[in-house]
Amino acid sequence: LVSGLMRHKYDVILTDTQIHATMGVRTFSHPLGECEIAICGVPMIAKKYSERFPESLDGAPFVLPTVASDMRRTLDRWFDHRSYRPSVVGEFDDSALLKEFGGGGEGLFPIPSAVLADVQRQYGVDLVGRLPGLRVRYYAVTTERKLVHPATVIIAETAKAGLLSEPVP
């Protein structure tokens, strides 16, 4: 993606990970906003694990993003800090595939709370709980110090004013 950005194939990369300049590629990560991490599951599983949440997550079956994502590293630190050991039944690079498996009942799964209502509607899952103090951040990565492309400016303004406008606790 970064090489496509440099070749002007893309104007922006939307990501949950800051991309730092590497190998002579100069990039800028523009913060868009942040939101809490919510844990979801199919109704039968969600009901079981919503009782005594978040302690109930110790040993719970999970489908998770791979360790390449900031969300996964954040979750791993949170689990380790509490000595929780989730049972990882699947790891996915693709968030849509992760939701498909979670929505199929394979295990609990994390999502950004900003998309909770859409995920509940699309996959028929319930909220188990929101992880206290855990947030996922989003960035618009460009080759420009300031956002100047009109579409990129609109994306950033919309994210900041709407989807990712949850106040930081």
C-alpha positions, 0 to 999 in steps of 0.5 A: 500500500505504501508503494502505491501511495508513493506512485500516486496510485492511492491518495490515502491509506486508512489504517489503525496503525501509524505508518512511519517513514521507512526505506526513504518513503516519506509518509505522514499519519494524520489522526482521525479519531478513536473509539472503544473496543467492544466484544461481540458474539452470537446471542448464545455465546454473548449471554454466557460471557456477558455475565461477570464481564470482563472476568468471564473472558478468561478462557473464552473462545475468541477469533482475533485479528493477527498480531500485526494489528494494533488492536490485537497488540492492545488486546494481548497487553490487556489480557496479559495484564489481567493474566487472562488466557483466551482460547484463540480459535482463529486469527485473521488479517481481514476484519470482514472474515473475522466478523464472518467467523465470529458471526458464525458462532466460532467465538467472541470477537473484538470490533471498534465500538464505532461500528457496533450497530452495523455489526450487530445488524449485519451479523446478528450478534450481541454486545458482550461488553466494552473493554474498560480503557481500551481504545483503537485509533485510526489514521489517514496516511498520506505523502503530504504533511497536510491533508489537501486532496478534497476527498481526503479532507472530507473523509477526515472531517467526517471521521472526526465529526461523526464515526470517531467522535467518541470522547476520550474518557 
